Amino acid sequence: MSTQTVGVAGMTCQHCVHSVKEEIGELAGVTDVQVELNNGGTSQVTITAAEPLEADAIAAAVVEAGYAVVPPNSLL
């Protein structure tokens, strides 16, 4: 099992959370997606998968949901 955490900008409600969880959950090997919503700030998304996921695949899923991955060490 692998656990990865990414920051996601722009999420403001439970609908946002659902959209991100749904898109990331469709990636191969993903078994769980948890979101710590930070309304208007950077929300933390923790992904559990059979193997580590490519950062580009995660970012593409987040963009598909309508949001953006925040680069590590960003001030957002």
Residue frames as a rotation matrix with the C-alpha (Angstrom) as fourth column:
MET 1
0.573 0.819 0.000 0.00
0.819 -0.573 0.000 0.00
0.000 0.000 -1.000 0.00
SER 2
-0.641 -0.715 0.279 1.06
0.724 -0.684 -0.090 3.55
0.255 0.144 0.956 -0.72
THR 3
0.469 0.752 -0.464 -0.26
0.832 -0.552 -0.055 6.77
-0.297 -0.360 -0.884 0.80
GLN 4
-0.622 -0.603 0.500 0.27
0.739 -0.663 0.120 10.14
0.259 0.444 0.858 -0.87
THR 5
0.237 0.673 -0.701 -0.94
0.746 -0.588 -0.312 13.59
-0.622 -0.449 -0.641 0.16
VAL 6
-0.585 -0.342 0.736 -1.42
0.750 -0.574 0.329 16.50
0.310 0.744 0.592 -2.21
GLY 7
-0.545 0.398 -0.738 -2.71
0.228 -0.777 -0.587 20.04
-0.807 -0.488 0.333 -1.74
VAL 8
-0.398 0.514 0.760 -5.68
0.896 0.037 0.444 21.12
0.200 0.857 -0.475 -3.82
ALA 9
-0.909 0.035 -0.416 -6.73
0.086 -0.959 -0.269 24.75
-0.408 -0.281 0.869 -4.31
GLY 10
-0.804 0.583 -0.117 -10.21
-0.484 -0.528 0.698 26.12
0.345 0.618 0.706 -4.90
MET 11
-0.440 0.675 -0.593 -12.38
0.523 0.729 0.441 23.67
0.730 -0.116 -0.674 -2.99
THR 12
-0.757 0.191 0.625 -15.12
-0.472 -0.821 -0.321 25.37
0.452 -0.538 0.711 -0.93
CYS 13
0.057 0.889 0.454 -17.84
-0.993 0.098 -0.067 22.79
-0.104 -0.447 0.888 -0.15
GLN 14
-0.118 -0.031 0.993 -18.80
-0.318 0.948 -0.008 19.14
-0.941 -0.317 -0.122 0.11
HIS 15
0.913 0.399 0.081 -19.70
-0.030 0.263 -0.964 19.07
-0.406 0.878 0.252 -3.59
CYS 16
0.478 -0.833 -0.277 -16.09
-0.826 -0.321 -0.463 20.02
0.297 0.450 -0.842 -4.33
VAL 17
-0.284 -0.561 0.777 -14.89
-0.811 0.574 0.118 17.24
-0.512 -0.597 -0.618 -2.03
HIS 18
0.390 0.533 0.751 -17.14
-0.057 0.828 -0.558 14.71
-0.919 0.174 0.353 -3.77
SER 19
0.951 -0.018 -0.310 -15.93
-0.309 -0.133 -0.942 15.75
-0.024 0.991 -0.132 -7.24
VAL 20
0.095 -0.995 -0.043 -12.26
-0.963 -0.081 -0.256 15.41
0.251 0.066 -0.966 -6.31
LYS 21
-0.268 -0.157 0.951 -12.79
-0.613 0.789 -0.042 12.10
-0.743 -0.594 -0.307 -4.50
GLU 22
0.684 0.621 0.384 -14.70
-0.080 0.586 -0.806 10.71
-0.725 0.521 0.450 -7.46
GLU 23
0.828 -0.391 -0.403 -12.09
-0.495 -0.171 -0.852 11.67
0.265 0.904 -0.335 -10.09
ILE 24
-0.200 -0.952 0.231 -9.10
-0.968 0.155 -0.198 10.48
0.153 -0.263 -0.953 -8.06
GLY 25
-0.041 0.273 0.961 -10.98
-0.576 0.779 -0.246 7.35
-0.816 -0.564 0.125 -7.04
GLU 26
0.908 0.413 -0.064 -11.19
-0.263 0.448 -0.854 6.33
-0.324 0.793 0.516 -10.70
LEU 27
0.172 -0.917 -0.359 -7.39
-0.951 -0.059 -0.305 6.08
0.259 0.394 -0.882 -11.02
ALA 28
0.486 -0.020 -0.874 -6.12
-0.135 0.986 -0.098 2.49
0.864 0.165 0.476 -11.23
GLY 29
-0.272 -0.634 -0.724 -5.21
0.529 0.530 -0.662 0.99
0.804 -0.563 0.191 -7.87
VAL 30
-0.680 0.056 0.731 -6.81
-0.492 -0.775 -0.397 3.69
0.545 -0.629 0.554 -5.69
THR 31
-0.479 0.485 -0.732 -8.52
0.628 0.772 0.100 2.19
0.613 -0.411 -0.674 -2.64
ASP 32
0.321 0.583 -0.747 -9.34
0.925 -0.362 0.115 5.31
-0.203 -0.728 -0.655 -0.60
VAL 33
-0.433 -0.380 0.817 -9.41
0.492 -0.859 -0.140 9.11
0.756 0.341 0.559 -0.92
GLN 34
0.235 0.441 -0.866 -9.78
0.957 -0.259 0.128 11.37
-0.168 -0.859 -0.483 2.12
VAL 35
-0.140 -0.210 0.968 -10.13
0.502 -0.857 -0.113 15.16
0.853 0.470 0.226 1.94
GLU 36
-0.171 0.044 -0.984 -9.49
0.894 -0.412 -0.174 17.69
-0.413 -0.910 0.032 4.69
LEU 37
0.308 0.427 0.850 -11.44
0.809 -0.587 0.001 20.68
0.500 0.688 -0.527 3.36
ASN 38
-0.428 -0.409 -0.806 -9.90
0.679 -0.734 0.012 24.10
-0.597 -0.542 0.592 3.93
ASN 39
0.507 0.807 0.303 -12.59
0.809 -0.324 -0.491 26.42
-0.297 0.494 -0.817 2.55
GLY 40
0.998 -0.051 0.021 -10.90
-0.036 -0.888 -0.458 28.89
0.042 0.456 -0.889 0.21
GLY 41
0.291 -0.951 0.108 -7.39
-0.841 -0.200 0.503 27.68
-0.456 -0.237 -0.858 1.04
THR 42
-0.352 -0.483 -0.802 -5.36
-0.768 0.639 -0.047 24.59
0.535 0.599 -0.596 0.26
SER 43
0.650 0.613 0.448 -7.25
-0.751 0.606 0.261 21.40
-0.111 -0.507 0.855 1.09
GLN 44
-0.505 -0.836 0.214 -5.25
-0.812 0.544 0.213 18.27
-0.294 -0.066 -0.953 1.88
VAL 45
0.642 0.652 -0.404 -6.13
-0.756 0.627 -0.189 15.18
0.130 0.427 0.895 -0.15
THR 46
-0.350 -0.717 0.603 -4.76
-0.771 0.586 0.249 11.85
-0.532 -0.378 -0.758 1.07
ILE 47
0.460 0.425 -0.780 -4.77
-0.844 0.481 -0.236 9.02
0.275 0.767 0.580 -1.46
THR 48
-0.119 -0.440 0.890 -4.28
-0.557 0.772 0.307 5.36
-0.822 -0.459 -0.337 -0.61
ALA 49
0.598 0.244 -0.763 -3.42
-0.794 0.306 -0.525 3.07
0.106 0.920 0.377 -3.52
ALA 50
0.968 -0.222 0.120 -1.90
0.210 0.972 0.104 -0.33
-0.139 -0.075 0.987 -4.20
GLU 51
0.006 -0.980 0.200 1.23
0.998 0.019 0.067 1.37
-0.070 0.199 0.978 -5.59
PRO 52
-0.351 -0.179 -0.919 2.47
0.283 -0.956 0.078 4.99
-0.893 -0.232 0.386 -5.72
LEU 53
0.604 0.628 0.490 0.64
0.705 -0.134 -0.697 7.07
-0.372 0.767 -0.523 -8.32
GLU 54
-0.415 -0.698 0.584 2.30
0.883 -0.463 0.075 9.34
0.218 0.547 0.808 -10.85
ALA 55
-0.548 0.154 -0.822 1.99
0.380 -0.830 -0.408 13.01
-0.746 -0.536 0.396 -9.88
ASP 56
-0.920 0.188 -0.343 0.79
-0.389 -0.526 0.756 13.82
-0.039 0.829 0.558 -13.41
ALA 57
-0.597 0.734 -0.325 -2.07
0.397 0.622 0.675 11.32
0.697 0.273 -0.663 -13.10
ILE 58
-0.283 0.455 -0.844 -3.19
0.916 -0.133 -0.379 12.81
-0.285 -0.880 -0.379 -9.80
ALA 59
-0.706 -0.053 -0.706 -2.96
0.004 -0.997 0.071 16.34
-0.708 0.047 0.704 -11.20
ALA 60
-0.909 0.382 -0.165 -4.97
-0.190 -0.029 0.981 15.36
0.370 0.924 0.099 -14.29
ALA 61
-0.365 0.803 -0.471 -7.74
0.796 0.532 0.289 13.87
0.482 -0.269 -0.834 -12.11
VAL 62
-0.313 0.201 -0.928 -7.86
0.702 -0.609 -0.369 17.01
-0.640 -0.767 0.050 -9.96
VAL 63
-0.874 -0.026 -0.486 -8.02
-0.272 -0.803 0.531 19.24
-0.404 0.596 0.694 -13.05
GLU 64
-0.766 0.628 -0.135 -10.79
0.215 0.448 0.868 17.04
0.606 0.636 -0.479 -14.47
ALA 65
-0.149 0.699 -0.700 -12.74
0.988 0.135 -0.076 17.74
0.041 -0.702 -0.711 -11.25
GLY 66
0.567 0.397 0.722 -12.23
0.517 -0.854 0.063 21.47
0.641 0.338 -0.689 -11.83
TYR 67
0.959 -0.276 -0.066 -9.46
-0.085 -0.503 0.860 22.29
-0.270 -0.819 -0.506 -9.35
ALA 68
0.531 -0.841 -0.103 -5.68
-0.359 -0.113 -0.927 22.59
0.768 0.529 -0.361 -9.24
VAL 69
0.620 -0.471 -0.627 -2.93
0.750 0.590 0.299 20.76
0.230 -0.656 0.719 -7.39
VAL 70
0.907 -0.376 0.192 -0.83
-0.416 -0.870 0.263 23.13
0.068 -0.319 -0.945 -5.27
PRO 71
0.307 -0.871 -0.385 2.92
-0.039 0.392 -0.919 22.53
0.951 0.297 0.086 -5.71
PRO 72
0.492 -0.213 -0.844 4.72
0.843 0.360 0.400 21.38
0.219 -0.908 0.356 -2.54
ASN 73
-0.365 -0.667 -0.650 6.09
0.854 -0.517 0.051 24.28
-0.370 -0.537 0.758 -0.46
SER 74
-0.377 0.334 0.864 3.70
0.538 -0.681 0.498 26.72
0.754 0.652 0.077 -2.11
LEU 75
-0.996 0.006 -0.092 2.46
0.069 -0.612 -0.788 29.69
-0.061 -0.791 0.609 -0.09
LEU 76
-0.451 0.892 -0.032 -1.16
-0.461 -0.202 0.864 29.12
0.764 0.404 0.503 -1.27
